């Protein structure tokens, strides 16, 4: 079953997002009663991550390897493609949105190798982060910190990370009600922003 990219954007504008299940031929739409967001002015940078960032033993790029980042996220912490919610139809739809300027990736490289990254959707002053990965220690954290810094520079107002986890809470992620989320989303959608620097 093909996921319509236009339908994906419409879903995000309404506050819902799609997920696939393994290789089953359908998608489900999700609207959590409490939404996890990372307030861009309250990002928590730990001392260890600050040291990693200061070492600059990596290179960060944007939108240079969108599909490879998605594929790496698809196999992160799973038993391979058969157990991921990031299926080929999902990758196809998001890559179409990437080509249209609505989906973006952050890549982290070490010695020319892709070792970390994240990706998501951009609408107005909102960024909807979908997933992240690392193959070297702390490189997904570097990707997230780089994304936050970039969004701050571009005057974004909303970073949606969908679900709260203990790992994300360490960065300052918090949960808000559906009503509060819809209010923040509406305000963000009303203020166009450019993702490109």
C-alpha positions as CSV (number, residue, x, y, z in Angstrom):
1,X,0.0,0.0,0.0
2,X,1.4,3.4,-1.0
3,X,1.5,6.2,1.5
4,X,0.4,9.5,-0.1
5,X,2.9,12.2,0.7
6,X,0.2,14.9,0.5
7,X,-1.8,12.9,3.0
8,X,1.3,12.8,5.3
9,X,1.6,16.5,5.3
10,X,-2.1,16.9,5.9
11,X,-1.8,14.6,8.9
12,X,1.0,16.6,10.5
13,X,-0.9,19.8,10.1
14,X,-3.7,18.2,12.0
15,X,-1.3,16.9,14.7
16,X,-1.2,13.2,13.7
17,X,1.6,11.1,12.2
18,X,1.8,7.8,10.4
19,X,3.6,4.6,11.3
20,X,3.9,1.3,9.5
21,X,4.2,-2.2,11.0
22,X,6.9,-4.4,9.8
23,X,6.1,-5.3,6.2
24,X,2.3,-5.3,6.7
25,X,0.6,-3.4,3.8
26,X,-1.0,-0.7,5.8
27,X,-0.3,2.4,8.0
28,X,-1.8,3.6,11.2
29,X,-2.2,7.2,12.3
30,X,-1.2,8.3,15.8
31,X,-2.5,11.1,18.0
32,X,-1.1,10.6,21.5
33,X,-3.2,12.1,24.4
34,X,0.1,13.6,25.6
35,X,2.7,14.8,23.1
36,X,6.4,15.0,23.8
37,X,8.1,18.2,22.8
38,X,11.5,19.7,23.2
39,X,11.3,23.4,24.1
40,X,14.0,24.9,22.0
41,X,15.0,27.4,24.7
42,X,15.4,24.7,27.3
43,X,17.5,22.1,25.6
44,X,19.7,20.4,28.3
45,X,23.3,19.9,27.2
46,X,25.1,17.6,29.5
47,X,28.7,18.1,30.4
48,X,29.7,14.9,28.6
49,X,27.9,15.9,25.4
50,X,29.4,19.4,25.6
51,X,32.8,17.8,25.7
52,X,32.0,15.6,22.7
53,X,30.8,18.6,20.8
54,X,33.9,20.6,21.7
55,X,36.2,17.8,20.4
56,X,34.9,18.3,16.9
57,X,36.0,14.8,15.8
58,X,33.1,14.6,13.4
59,X,31.4,16.6,10.6
60,X,27.7,17.6,10.6
61,X,25.8,18.1,7.4
62,X,22.1,18.7,6.5
63,X,20.1,17.0,3.7
64,X,23.1,15.2,2.3
65,X,22.1,11.6,2.9
66,X,18.4,11.6,3.7
67,X,17.5,8.1,2.6
68,X,20.7,6.5,4.2
69,X,19.7,8.2,7.5
70,X,16.2,6.8,7.2
71,X,17.5,3.3,6.4
72,X,19.9,3.5,9.4
73,X,17.0,4.5,11.6
74,X,15.0,1.6,10.3
75,X,17.5,-0.9,11.6
76,X,18.4,0.8,14.8
77,X,17.8,-1.5,17.8
78,X,15.7,-3.9,15.8
79,X,16.1,-7.4,14.3
80,X,16.3,-5.9,10.8
81,X,13.8,-4.7,8.2
82,X,11.2,-7.3,9.2
83,X,10.7,-5.6,12.7
84,X,10.8,-1.9,11.9
85,X,8.0,0.6,11.6
86,X,10.1,2.5,9.0
87,X,9.2,0.4,5.9
88,X,10.0,0.9,2.3
89,X,6.7,2.6,1.4
90,X,7.3,5.0,4.3
91,X,10.8,5.7,3.1
92,X,9.5,6.3,-0.4
93,X,6.8,8.8,0.9
94,X,9.3,10.7,3.1
95,X,11.9,10.8,0.4
96,X,9.3,12.4,-2.0
97,X,8.7,15.0,0.8
98,X,12.4,15.5,1.1
99,X,12.7,16.2,-2.6
100,X,9.9,18.7,-2.3
101,X,11.6,20.5,0.6
102,X,9.3,19.3,3.4
103,X,11.5,16.6,5.0
104,X,15.1,17.0,6.2
105,X,18.0,15.1,7.7
106,X,20.9,15.7,9.9
107,X,24.0,13.6,9.2
108,X,27.0,13.0,11.4
109,X,30.2,11.8,9.7
110,X,33.5,10.4,11.1
111,X,36.3,9.8,8.6
112,X,33.8,9.9,5.7
113,X,31.5,7.3,7.3
114,X,27.9,8.1,8.3
115,X,27.8,7.3,12.0
116,X,24.7,9.2,13.3
117,X,21.7,11.2,12.2
118,X,18.1,12.1,12.5
119,X,15.3,13.1,10.2
120,X,11.9,14.7,10.2
121,X,9.2,16.9,8.7
122,X,9.2,20.7,8.5
123,X,6.0,22.8,8.3
124,X,5.9,26.5,9.2
125,X,8.0,27.0,12.3
126,X,7.5,23.4,13.4
127,X,9.9,20.4,13.0
128,X,8.5,16.9,13.7
129,X,11.5,14.7,14.5
130,X,10.9,11.1,13.6
131,X,13.8,8.9,14.6
132,X,17.6,9.0,15.1
133,X,20.4,6.5,15.0
134,X,24.1,6.1,15.9
135,X,26.7,3.5,15.0
136,X,29.4,5.3,17.1
137,X,28.9,6.4,20.7
138,X,27.0,9.7,21.3
139,X,26.6,10.5,17.6
140,X,22.8,10.4,17.7
141,X,23.1,12.9,20.5
142,X,25.4,15.1,18.4
143,X,22.7,14.9,15.6
144,X,20.0,16.0,18.0
145,X,22.1,18.8,19.5
146,X,23.0,20.0,16.0
147,X,19.3,19.9,15.0
148,X,18.3,22.0,18.0
149,X,21.0,24.5,17.4
150,X,20.0,24.8,13.7
151,X,16.3,25.2,14.6
152,X,17.2,27.9,17.1
153,X,19.2,29.8,14.4
154,X,16.2,29.6,12.0
155,X,13.7,30.8,14.7
156,X,11.6,27.7,14.8
157,X,9.2,27.5,17.7
158,X,8.1,23.8,18.0
159,X,10.2,20.6,18.0
160,X,7.9,17.6,18.3
161,X,9.4,14.3,19.3
162,X,6.1,12.4,19.6
163,X,6.7,10.2,22.6
164,X,8.6,10.8,25.9
165,X,11.3,8.3,26.8
166,X,13.7,8.4,29.7
167,X,16.5,9.0,27.2
168,X,14.8,12.0,25.7
169,X,13.9,13.4,29.1
170,X,17.6,13.9,29.7
171,X,17.6,16.6,27.0
172,X,14.7,18.5,28.4
173,X,11.9,16.8,26.5
174,X,8.6,17.2,28.3
175,X,5.0,16.1,27.8
176,X,2.1,18.5,27.1
177,X,-1.6,17.9,26.7
178,X,-3.2,17.4,23.3
179,X,-4.9,20.7,23.7
180,X,-1.6,22.5,24.5
181,X,0.0,20.7,21.6
182,X,-2.7,21.8,19.1
183,X,-2.3,25.4,20.3
184,X,1.5,25.3,19.8
185,X,1.1,23.6,16.5
186,X,-1.4,26.1,15.2
187,X,0.9,29.0,16.2
188,X,3.9,27.4,14.6
189,X,2.1,26.6,11.3
190,X,1.1,30.3,11.0
191,X,4.8,31.4,10.9
192,X,6.7,30.3,7.8
193,X,10.4,29.4,8.4
194,X,13.2,28.2,6.1
195,X,15.0,25.1,7.2
196,X,18.0,25.9,4.9
197,X,20.6,28.1,6.5
